[in-house]
Amino acid sequence: MALKTKFTEVFGVEHPIAQGGMQWVGRAELVAAVANAGALGFLTALTQPTPADLANEIAKTRDLTDKPFGVNLTILPSINPPPYDEYRQVIVDAGIKIVETAGSNPAPHLPMFHDNGIKVLHKCTSVRHAVKAQSLGVDGISIDGFECAGHPGEDDIPGLVLIPAAADQIEIPMVASGGFADARGLVAALALGADGINMGSRFMCTAESPIHQNVKEAIVAGTELDTELIFRPLRNTGRVASNAVSREVVQILNDGGQFEDVKDLVAGVRGNKVYETGDLDAGIWWVGTSMGLINDIPTCGELVSRMVTEAEELITERLGGAVVETVSASR
Ligand SMILES: Cc1cc2nc3c(=O)[nH]c(=O)nc-3n(C[C@H](O)[C@H](O)[C@H](O)COP(=O)(O)O)c2cc1C
């Protein structure tokens, strides 16, 4: 048996499961393992310091898998923006066929991707942005609820409402993101009108994820209560692990501090140190509320096949079994 949806059909992937871009984490080892498991992994372009490094990382991923995979291009407002056009050129030249865009309007990038036969899955956090991206001609939507790791937006609408509200207006394939970590979430997403799911935190806590074992063990030990929302007063909310640094950032900003006052605390290099050294208080590191559902460190293959098998059982047995014939009282 297999779960076939609009998403698996249009994006040419075996299972309706994606691994979204993850700064510092979305590297060749993880993305290849996700691809080999039959799901859709995305390399994170900006984790690579230069466009040439991205070309090398794509080549490295290809050495590890023959299956399709994509590249995430996160476009965020920045004082010194990275050379997005050069990263985009590398993606095209490397023959990548699927891109996940995130962070802002994908319009400037669409013509070049589409002219080169690249399908675009646009990640957003609100129904209005999903509708806008659909009207721009993207090939699929990934919609992140308030539960998610990373940037949940400022509307605070959890997936239980966000996904069906989006499904009412989205006709192209749509994957639900934020808070998904097991078969129950996958089945729920399909029931809510999505064509699959996207997971970050769950894939981050797998054997092949290229981060320190301490971080994986912290995710297993953590609960759904162990995240903080940083940058709320700046209206650029980020959901991260609760630790000494993130709690300090929340405190400073709540007390009226500005970005300048927390800039050093939230520096990306400090965050990367957490993943590299396993020092959980070295900086900010990203994880979602789905931490409360993550209880082990499986291989990507074990994770995906377990989720798909359990989802099929859930649909055919538990849910199918709840539908019973009723006998009319009048007879
Ligand atoms: C460590 C980490 C880093 C992330 N970095 C990015 C990023 O650079 N770009 C992006 O679009 N999303 C990023 N995300 C968000 C994920 O792609 C995904 O949308 C999110 O993790 C889904 O929520 P979940 O963690 O509950 O599965 C990141 C998530 C994590 C856990």
The ligand as a Tripos MOL2 file, in Angstrom:
@<TRIPOS>MOLECULE
LIG
   31    33     1     0     0
SMALL
NO_CHARGES

@<TRIPOS>ATOM
      1 C1         16.8220   23.9890   13.0790 C.3       1 LIG1
      2 C2         15.8050   24.5860   12.1610 C.ar      1 LIG1
      3 C3         16.2000   25.5340   11.2350 C.ar      1 LIG1
      4 C4         15.2630   26.0740   10.3280 C.ar      1 LIG1
      5 N1         15.6950   26.9430    9.3620 N.ar      1 LIG1
      6 C5         14.8460   27.3090    8.3640 C.ar      1 LIG1
      7 C6         15.3100   28.0620    7.2450 C.ar      1 LIG1
      8 O1         16.4950   28.4170    7.1590 O.2       1 LIG1
      9 N2         14.4150   28.3680    6.2740 N.ar      1 LIG1
     10 C7         13.1130   27.9610    6.3320 C.ar      1 LIG1
     11 O2         12.3530   28.2360    5.4030 O.2       1 LIG1
     12 N3         12.6360   27.2720    7.3860 N.ar      1 LIG1
     13 C8         13.4700   26.9200    8.3890 C.ar      1 LIG1
     14 N4         13.0040   26.1350    9.4370 N.ar      1 LIG1
     15 C9         11.5640   25.7460    9.4620 C.3       1 LIG1
     16 C10        11.3330   24.3460    8.8620 C.3       1 LIG1
     17 O3         11.6280   24.3000    7.4880 O.3       1 LIG1
     18 C11         9.8510   23.9170    9.0380 C.3       1 LIG1
     19 O4          9.0100   24.8200    8.3820 O.3       1 LIG1
     20 C12         9.4690   23.8160   10.5040 C.3       1 LIG1
     21 O5         10.4980   23.1930   11.2260 O.3       1 LIG1
     22 C13         8.1810   23.0250   10.6670 C.3       1 LIG1
     23 O6          7.8510   22.9040   12.0090 O.3       1 LIG1
     24 P1          8.2530   21.6030   12.9090 P.3       1 LIG1
     25 O7          9.6330   21.8740   13.3720 O.co2     1 LIG1
     26 O8          7.2530   21.5890   13.9820 O.co2     1 LIG1
     27 O9          8.1960   20.4000   12.0140 O.co2     1 LIG1
     28 C14        13.9080   25.6560   10.3880 C.ar      1 LIG1
     29 C15        13.5180   24.7110   11.3540 C.ar      1 LIG1
     30 C16        14.4470   24.1720   12.2280 C.ar      1 LIG1
     31 C17        14.0020   23.1370   13.2330 C.3       1 LIG1
@<TRIPOS>BOND
     1     1     2 1
     2     2     3 ar
     3     2    30 ar
     4     3     4 ar
     5     4     5 ar
     6     4    28 ar
     7     5     6 ar
     8     6     7 ar
     9     6    13 1
    10     7     8 2
    11     7     9 ar
    12     9    10 ar
    13    10    11 2
    14    10    12 ar
    15    12    13 ar
    16    13    14 ar
    17    14    15 1
    18    14    28 ar
    19    15    16 1
    20    16    17 1
    21    16    18 1
    22    18    19 1
    23    18    20 1
    24    20    21 1
    25    20    22 1
    26    22    23 1
    27    23    24 1
    28    24    25 2
    29    24    26 1
    30    24    27 1
    31    28    29 ar
    32    29    30 ar
    33    30    31 1
@<TRIPOS>SUBSTRUCTURE
     1 LIG1         1 GROUP 0 **** ****
